[in-house]
Amino acid sequence: MTTTVASEPFLFTPGMSEASSGASAGAPSGVGRSPAIEPNRPRGGGLDQARQEISQIVREVAAARRSQDGREQYLRFLADRVMRAMAAHGVVIWRAVDDETPQPADVHPAVHSYRVEHRLGTVTDLQFDDTAMAVHDRLLLEIAGQNEPVVVPATPGASDQNVPANPAENPAAIVPVLADPSATLPDLLIEVFLEPGGSPASQRGSLRFLAQMGDLAGEYLRADRLRSLSRQMKILQECHNASERLARLTATRAIESAWVDSVARLTGFPRVALCRVDRGRPQIVAVSFVDRINQHSESADEIRAAVGIALNRRGTLAYASLKNDRRRGGDRREASAADEQQANRSAVTPRWVVTDRLDSKWRLVLFDPINASRQESELPTEIRMVIERLLVGGHRAWMAAHRVETIPFGRWWSRLSAEDDESTVALQDSQARHGRAKAIYSAARRRAGLIVAIALTTTLLLCLPIPSLVPATGLIRPLELDTYHASTNATVETLHVIHGQTVSAGDLLATLVSRDLTERKTTLLGRRAVLIQRRDQLNHALVSSGNMTSGSVELQSDQEIIEEIAAIDQQLDLIAKSEADLILRARRDGRVDAWRLRERLAGRPLQRGDAILNVIAENTTWVVDATIPQRRVARVDGAMEASCLTADVSTRWAPGRSQSATPHRFGPVVADPVDGTPGVVLRLTLDAAPKLGDQPLTETPARVAIRCGQTSLGWFLFEDVINWVQTRVGVYL
């Protein structure tokens, strides 16, 4: 973009795109900017009147920048005044559209296009087709990048989308408007379509006037931004107060009602519904300013149908806009019955469905009046701020109250400690404040009475006498148990009994075979036969020989053979006794205790001392070796000295069937077989043998409940704490 004098035509040079030979063919022939040069002034009274009218318009626009009627009304007013002052054919105000791509918090979103904010006149962007619109958009981005007011001449038929041009038949004056002077791209672009055929001087004058209007519009935008920030601060404070009020509530029902009431009050929607979606089924839980909800009404069906639509993630919220069919007056006048039904129908209809996360179970349905004229495609920023904070604050308050209500008697406690009426939070007049103070006083009085009642009840319960029980674990075993072992290395040849079989004294239990004994016995028998044969030979030689000297030598050899044979006989006797020991017989009457005996021992080689089977003596005494925790030994010992100790023993599979046991004596300190903690063994004698079916059980884990007389509930609960304190304090006393 270059500067020209009054006698030269405008020249528009694209600065944001590279010129090429193909692109220059569709470029405008001439555009220009307005230097501070006054146009040719006509003479006469009409000039003074025009100046007065323009000055009046400038004063009106300057005064309107402090208006608080809203941005839409101001831009409509500005477009009207600019069009009247410049005698233009059309005015279009373009608004920058931010890129929705996520950016870091310290980076401003990038502007990628401009959207129409307001249009007025007969020549606007509505006359452009798609190709012309693309060329025009390229022109807007070019001017926004250079940030300078320009007049772009008409270039009808421009079709190259890479070259910025004005495809309209009228020249266009475009002025950027910046709300923030430090910004790189303008917030608004004011485009005015001028009278075709104007001179460069008149176009410069028009551009200078339009630039002045742009400066006034920038001042309005800055003031409006300050007012918007002030409103946002106020809204944030109100949202904070509403979240605190929700956090003070203790019942989920009260939180749900106050939740929708706060959203309706702060957003200005006439009706707000709160729905909870569980497993795809929406349920209406609260409606603003409504005490009872008719779940079968037509309005409830509309709310549930609205909750079922798909939501789109937009920034920090996920929401969707509902398309409403506005009913005409003639549609409502069909019949008397239809008129009555329409009269009873609600005057509002669902308009928005909002949630903070797509996977959230909470949905807010916002209602608008049926005859509302505006149909926004996106929620306003201030309303989004309110909904975002109240969704988070309400959800946290509801979850806190829900956790309390899930505790046993939690709902009862919440109702007892809650205020009489949750709506008293929002009352403003003196009578309402008096009622709220009375409700708070009543709730505080109920809470104080409840605390005193709980304290008295707890004291009485702690002083309540209860049986002093010491739980312990133990093993059930018989006192007379015969265990049979292998007397030497052997192999089980035959098993004559099974588990649980009743045997008498002398009954055969098992037969063992020792390979070593058999080999040794065979060797000794062979050696004995050789010695006997030699002895017979010596005797025959002695009878047949007549020499006395040789006879004495033979007698000495015969004596040695006889002694060796006697030694072999002794060894054979010992082997015979060992073989007799390998035949196991019952020593007394009893029952065999050897589960899976054949699977474990049949054909298995045993080492000397290995256990083979057990026989429980008939009519034996059964005992329980209970492991008492060391911190409970003193109590058990005191009960034994006072002769008030009793015990109940039960197995783990039948805790309800117990039998009495009598304490006998204390044993050594051992590790508990269950949890490994050290304890003292207490032997108790059972009154009867424990049986499972018709069989007694040995080494059976048991639960032992030792009764040590009476104690108080408080001492029973806090005995360990009291002992710990006494131990620690006693060191310093």
C-alpha positions, 0 to 999 in steps of 0.5 A, spaced: 500 500 500 503 506 497 501 513 498 499 518 493 497 525 491 491 528 490 492 528 482 494 520 482 489 514 482 489 509 488 494 503 487 493 497 491 499 492 492 497 486 496 502 485 502 500 479 505 501 475 499 506 474 493 504 477 486 505 473 480 504 474 473 497 469 473 495 473 480 496 480 477 491 479 471 485 478 476 488 484 481 484 491 482 486 496 477 487 501 483 485 503 490 488 508 495 488 510 502 486 517 505 492 522 506 490 528 510 488 532 504 481 536 504 477 534 498 474 540 494 469 544 498 463 546 494 460 553 496 454 555 498 449 554 504 448 547 502 456 546 504 454 549 511 448 544 512 452 538 510 457 540 515 453 541 521 449 534 519 456 531 519 458 534 525 452 532 529 453 525 526 460 525 529 457 528 536 452 522 536 457 517 535 462 520 540 456 520 545 454 513 543 461 510 545 459 511 552 452 507 551 451 501 555 445 498 551 449 493 548 454 491 542 449 489 537 445 496 538 451 500 538 454 497 531 447 497 528 447 505 530 454 506 528 452 503 521 446 507 520 450 513 522 456 512 517 451 510 511 447 516 512 453 521 513 457 518 507 451 517 503 453 510 502 450 504 498 451 499 504 455 498 510 458 491 513 461 490 519 466 484 520 468 481 526 474 477 527 473 469 528 478 466 533 481 459 531 478 454 535 485 450 535 487 449 543 493 454 544 497 455 551 494 460 556 499 465 554 498 465 547 492 469 544 488 465 539 489 466 532 484 469 527 483 465 521 477 469 518 472 474 519 464 474 520 459 478 519 457 482 525 452 487 522 450 489 515 445 495 512 444 497 505 442 495 498 450 493 496 453 488 501 456 481 501 449 478 500 450 479 493 457 475 492 457 468 490 462 463 493 468 465 488 467 472 490 466 471 497 473 467 497 476 473 494 473 478 498 475 474 504 482 474 502 481 482 501 479 482 508 485 478 511 490 482 507 487 489 510 487 486 517 494 484 516 496 491 514 492 494 519 491 501 515 484 504 512 484 503 505 479 504 499 479 498 494 476 500 487 471 495 484 473 489 480 467 485 478 468 478 476 475 477 480 476 470 481 483 468 483 482 466 490 490 468 492 489 475 490 485 480 494 480 484 490 473 487 491 468 483 487 463 488 488 461 493 483 462 499 488 468 501 491 469 499 498 472 503 504 475 499 509 477 501 516 480 496 521 478 497 528 482 495 534 480 494 541 487 493 544 492 498 541 497 493 542 494 487 538 497 485 531 490 484 528 483 488 528 477 486 532 473 489 527 473 491 520 468 496 517 466 496 510 463 501 506 460 501 499 461 508 496 458 511 490 461 509 483 465 514 479 467 518 485 474 522 485 480 520 489 479 526 493 472 525 495 474 518 496 480 520 501 475 525 505 470 519 505 476 514 508 478 520 513 471 520 516 470 513 516 477 512 520 474 517 525 468 513 526 473 507 526 477 510 532 470 512 536 468 505 535 475 502 538 474 507 544 467 503 544 470 497 544 475 498 549 469 501 554 465 495 552 471 490 554 472 494 561 464 493 562 464 486 560 470 484 565 467 488 570 460 484 569 465 478 569 468 479 575 461 480 578 459 474 575 465 470 578 463 473 585 456 471 585 458 464 582 463 463 588 457 465 593 453 460 590 458 455 590 459 456 597 452 456 599 451 449 595 457 446 599 454 448 606 448 444 604 448 437 607 442 433 603 443 431 596 435 433 594 436 440 597 443 441 593 439 439 587 434 444 588 439 450 590 443 448 584 438 449 578 435 455 582 442 458 582 443 457 575 436 460 573 438 466 577 445 467 575 443 466 567 437 469 566 433 463 563 426 462 565 427 455 567 433 450 568 432 442 569 437 438 572 438 431 569 442 425 571 444 420 566 445 413 569 446 407 564 443 411 558 437 412 562 436 420 563 432 422 570 429 429 571 432 430 579 430 437 579 427 443 576 428 451 578 423 454 582 418 447 582 417 443 588 414 437 585 416 434 578 410 430 574 415 425 571 409 423 566 408 430 563 409 432 556 414 437 559 418 431 562 418 427 556 421 434 552 426 434 557 428 427 557 428 427 549 433 433 549 438 430 554 438 424 549 441 428 543 449 428 542 453 434 545 459 437 541 465 439 545 466 447 545 472 449 549 471 447 557 463 445 556 460 440 551 453 443 549 448 443 544 443 447 541 436 445 540 432 447 534 425 449 536 419 450 531 415 456 533 408 455 533 403 460 530 397 463 533 393 460 527 396 453 529 393 454 536 386 455 534 383 449 532 378 447 537 376 448 544 379 442 547 386 444 543 385 451 546 384 448 553 390 444 552 395 449 549 393 454 555 395 449 560 402 448 556 408 451 559 410 458 555 418 455 555 421 450 551 428 446 552 433 451 548 440 448 550 443 442 553 450 443 557 455 439 561 462 440 563 464 433 560 462 428 555 462 422 560 459 426 565 452 424 568 449 431 569 446 435 564 443 442 565 437 443 560 436 451 559 429 453 557 427 459 553 420 462 552 416 459 546 416 466 542 423 468 543 425 471 537 433 470 538 436 464 536 443 464 538 448 458 535 453 459 541 452 460 548 454 467 550 461 467 554 458 470 561 453 464 561 458 459 559 462 462 565 456 461 570 454 454 567 462 452 568 463 454 575 456 452 577 457 445 574 463 444 578 461 447 584 454 443 584 457 436 582 463 437 588 457 439 593 453 433 591 458 428 591 460 430 598 453 430 601 452 423 597 458 420 601 455 422 607 448 419 605 451 412 603 454 411 611 449 408 615 444 413 618 448 418 614 441 421 611 438 421 617 444 425 620 444 430 614 436 431 615 437 432 622 443 437 621 440 441 615 436 447 616 429 447 616 428 450 609 434 451 604 430 456 600 432 461 606 439 462 603 436 466 598 431 471 602 432 478 602 427 482 606 427 482 614 422 477 615 425 472 611 432 474 614 428 473 621 426 466 619 432 464 616 436 466 623 430 462 626 431 456 622 439 456 623 438 457 631 433 451 630 438 447 626 444 449 631 439 447 637 438 440 634 445 439 633 447 441 640 441 436 643 444 430 638 451 431 640 449 431 648 444 425 647 450 421 643 455 423 649 450 420 654 449 414 650 456 413 649 458 414 656 452 409 658 455 404 653 462 404 655 460 403 662 455 397 660 458 390 663 459 385 658 463 378 658 470 379 658 472 374 652 479 373 650 479 370 643 485 365 641 487 360 636 489 353 638 490 345 635 486 340 638 490 333 639 489 327 643 494 326 649 495 318 647 497 317 640 501 311 638 506 313 632 509 308 628 516 309 625 521 305 621 526 301 625 531 300 619 531 302 612 525 298 609 520 298 604 513 298 605 510 291 602 503 290 605 498 295 608 493 292 612 489 298 615 486 304 612 484 311 615 479 311 620 479 303 621 478 301 628 483 296 631 485 292 637 491 290 641 495 285 636 492 287 630 496 287 624 497 294 621 503 294 616 508 289 613 515 292 611 521 289 608 528 290 609 533 289 603 539 290 607 537 285 612 535 280 607 542 280 603 545 280 610 541 274 612 543 270 606 550 272 606 550 269 614 547 263 612 552 261 606 557 263 611 554 258 616 553 253 611 561 253 609 563 253 616 559 247 618 562 243 612 569 245 614 567 242 621 565 236 619 571 235 614 575 236 620 572 231 625 572 226 619 580 227 619 581 227 626 577 220 627 582 217 621 588 220 623 592 217 629 598 222 630 596 226 636 600 232 634 596 234 628 590 232 632 591 237 637 592 242 631 585 240 628 581 240 635 584 248 635 581 249 628 575 246 630 574 250 636 574 256 632 569 254 627 564 252 632 565 259 635 564 263 628 558 259 627 555 261 634 557 268 632 553 267 626 547 264 629 547 270 634 547 275 628 541 271 625 537 272 631 538 279 631 536 279 624 530 275 626 528 280 631 529 286 626 525 282 621 519 281 627 520 289 628 518 290 621 511 287 622 507 293 625 502 291 630 497 295 634 499 296 641 492 298 644 485 298 642 484 305 638 483 308 631 488 309 625 489 316 623 493 315 616 490 319 611 492 317 604 496 311 607 496 307 601 498 313 596 503 315 601 507 309 603 505 303 598 512 301 595 516 307 598 523 306 601 523 309 608 529 311 612 530 309 619 525 313 624 520 315 618 513 316 621 508 311 618 502 311 621 498 313 628 493 310 632 489 314 636 488 310 643 481 309 645 478 313 650 483 318 650 483 325 653 483 330 648 486 337 649 487 344 646 493 347 646 491 355 645 496 360 643 494 366 648 497 373 645 502 376 650 498 382 652 492 378 654 496 373 658 495 377 665 487 377 664 487 370 663 492 368 669 488 373 673 481 369 671 485 362 673 487 364 680 480 367 681 477 360 678 472 363 674 476 361 667 472 357 662 473 356 655 469 354 649 472 351 643 469 350 636 472 348 629 473 353 623 468 350 619 463 349 625 463 356 629 456 355 632 457 348 635 462 349 640 464 345 647 467 346 653 474 346 655 477 346 662 484 350 663 490 345 665 496 349 665 501 354 661 506 352 657 512 355 653 512 361 649 511 360 641 509 363 635 502 363 633 501 358 628 496 362 624 499 369 624 506 368 627 506 373 633 509 370 639 504 368 645 503 363 651 501 356 650 495 354 654 493 347 655 485 346 656 482 339 656 476 338 652 470 334 655 469 330 649 473 328 643 471 332 637 469 328 631 467 330 624 462 324 622 464 318 626 472 320 626 476 323 631 481 329 628 488 330 630 492 337 629 485 340 628 486 348 628 480 351 633 478 357 635 478 358 642 473 363 646 476 364 653 471 367 658 475 371 664 469 374 667 466 381 667 469 387 664 466 394 662 465 395 654 470 401 655 475 397 658 474 392 653 475 397 647 480 401 650 485 396 654 490 396 649 490 404 649 490 404 656 496 399 657 500 403 652 499 410 656 500 406 662 507 403 660 509 410 657 507 414 663 510 409 668 517 410 665 517 417 668 513 416 675 
